[in-house]
Amino acid sequence: MFTGQEIKENGMVNRRKYFPGIWCMLFLCGLLCLSPGLGRTAFGMDINLERKKTCNLFWVDEPVSIKGTLKSKVAGNGKADFTVTDYFGKTVQKKSMDLAFEAGKAVAVTFDLGVLPTGYFEIKVGVAVADEKGKKDGGSKVASFGVAHKIQRTAKEVRDGGYRFGMKMWYLGEAWWRRDVDWDENELVDACVDLGLQWTRADMSQRAHLDTVDLCTKHEMNVIMKIWGFPQECYDEKRYGPLDKRGFVQKRSHYGRSTVPLKEPYQAYLREELKRIPAEQTVFEIWNEPWVPKIPPDEFAEVCKIIVPIIREERPNAIIGANADPYSYIKLLYKAVKLDMLALHPYSFTPMPERRTRAALRNTRDEIRLSGGGEQELYVTEYGWPSSVKAQKGVTEKVQAQRTTHQSLMLYAEGIKTLIPHTAGQREQDVKDREHWFGFFRLNQEPKPVLMAHATCAWMIDGGRFVGDLWCGHNVGSMLFEKNGVYTVALWTMDNGDGTGIAPPVGKEKVTLDTGVDEVTLVDIMGVEKKVATLKGKLDLTVTADVVYVKGVSPELEKQASAPDKPLNPYRWFTRENPASLTVTKSPAKIDADLSDWDGSAMEIKLNVPAGKTVKPGDFEARAVVTMSADKIYIGVAVKDDRIICGPPGKRINGSDSVTIGIGTKPSRQLQLGNSCLYDYRIQVSPTSLDRIPQFSMDRFDYGEKTENPKAGDGSGVEWAVTSTDTGWVAEIAIEKSRLSGFPETGPGEFNRSGTRIALYVDVQDIDSPFDQNRINLSNATAMERPFEWPYLILNK
């Protein structure tokens, strides 16, 4: 994800821009007041709370001590009150101390808090002082700190041990909008290493602030080397035209991100850059989100074709991948070049990560196979949530911690090689700009709750294996992990709220877990451990969005777990209304727009009138039926409509009286529309058009497999017929199952098991004029655009 302004440095683009001092004077005070981050001082007394190296982190069994200075404008006796609260809002300590102040002189203070449990904490210091004449001064300040297990691994031990957790680098020049900022990249990296977050992603050519070579030679850090952009001398002016003064191309963004470089000069430059990088750093990622700023898929494939051979020559043991997610990029990428991995940014603002992450990753693996890439490793180099509720898709800091932990568990379960969230820090300048609030450390380099949650998740599962999913009821994540012979169940509920507190999440879920042992250790989202006795092995828990880890369960639970290579359970996060049960027909109907020959095996699909709409009898009624043979699925629609209308020019089927049918061949892989509908098909039929000819269309959304008006025997795998009647129109469709990728097998596989499911959506549209905005739809589901709500069609023998 790209954030912030750019200037060119050393021939490369660097994310910084120095602003004239006048802008500092104009905006500084207002921005300090607007910032929702911690570490702020109320107007009045000068209160400074010193940041302990590194990044206000303390380690298990280390006494916590916060030092500071207080400077008053008046002389007199005063009092300092301080309160310490934890992640859950519980008061941990509350004390006062009497102090004597001299005007303008700093008083040194130390808040000794003793040994605290692991987790995230905030200390709020409030000071009041008055002199003999009654003149008063005072103020308050909040600082955050964390307590965690200190990890001591080398970068090699991380690579050899299969550890995956990390943190994306973030660099800062002059923070002109914040006077109290002293951003230290080296201290930041040391903090991540100490927490065991020892994978990061950085520009291979980064030199300012913290050189990438120093990042991986002076710190125990593994770096995914991002190859992104190129010097201006590699720009192809003949192909793209002249640059403007900012280095932008007409109708495109920055030349280094959205164009193909000159091959020979760029390859020469790349060879020199590769020589800088230590030999043990072998993972390379090409580009960052090539779709923003957009470089077309074919040109991006061309860029990869230029880069990959040079890396192979210089680093024969390299793991080379590209950051490409939409299928439009993937399908061209693997036809152009051989890669070892794909780097992903699986942001999941909507729907929630539970309803998207694992299904989307499995679809992506299938997309790679479909494109000729075979079996590929997946690396994640960005994911996360912004923690300003005033920003688009922004959430509270607590929700940021919860959702990041949920997604980390799911990414680990799907075998992702690196879990590198976006990002270590960010600007915290504009509360409405989400790009300013993804940070895990505050701008003053103190921890946020998400950092401690991420570190706890790594402490619990990193270096171990995902055993499989357990079933603890709907809306409950229950995943079994094993690490060093110890089995742990991670439990949580999905947050269905908006993350801002305005729309609260769904409440708690009561769970009874059969642990198989007499005692377990409960570990909360912040890492606090508590031993708990079970009742004959059973443990009753109230599970929330705050992940709880049940550590030390019986290894026998592995026998109950659904292994990682098994299909996902569609009932865990989805509920679907109006399911239909279907028996295979032995006498398939003839496709002739006449439903009279459909036998008793056909299932009628209940079509509903949308809420708030009314339909006049005879004006618009519809019935839909579905049946199946050994090799085809059949759908019939009979519509009563007093006027059959075609749409205006350019609308074709969408603007006409029509039926839209959605078939999801793998319901557990359905999410939202977009680039993830690998197993969802859309079929549309209209009885008329501008040229008075019926229309048929079938596609797989973004996968470029559109069939229009097929004819008998053309090899499309589709038969269709539609005709007008005295009362409306009738349509019949037959589709060969082999035409539908992922459809349950008709041989000795899924289809022969009673209860196998696909998803089926049927929507009949009535339009009473070509420009009718009051169209009425009769449907069996909420919306075509929400396939995870399409009803099940249950297939029986």
Protein Blocks (a to p, Z undefined) as FASTA:
>chain_A
ZZdjdddeehiacddddddfklmmmmmmmmmmmpmbehiacehjddddddddehhiaceh
iacddddddddfbdcddddddddddfkopafbdcdddddddehiacdddddebjadeddd
ddddddddddfkopacdddddddddddddddddfklmmmnopabdcddddddddfkbmkb
ccdfklmmmmmmmnopabccddfklmghpafklmmmmpccddddddedjdfklpcfklno
padfkopaehiacfklmcccdfklmmmmmmmmmmmpcfklmbdcehjhklbccddfklmm
mmmmmmmmmmmmmmmmbccddddfblklmmmmmmmpccfbdcddddcfbacfklmmmmmm
mmmmmmmmmnonapaddddfbecddfbfkbghiacfklmmmmmmmmmmmmmmnopabdcd
ddfbdfklalklmklmmpfbdfkopacfklmmmmmmmmmmgopacfbdcdebehiacddd
deehiacdddddddfbeonomaccdddddddddehpabdcdddfkopacddddeehiacd
dddfbdcddehiafklmmmpccfkbccdfklmpccehiacddddfbdcddehpaklpcfk
bccddddddehiacdehjagcdddddddfkbccdddddddfbdcdddehklmmmpccddd
dddfblmlgccedjklmmbccddddfbdfkopacddddehjnopacehiaehklnopacd
ddddfklcaddddddfklmghiacfblcfklpghiacdddddddddfbfklckbccddfb
fblklmmlgccddddZZ
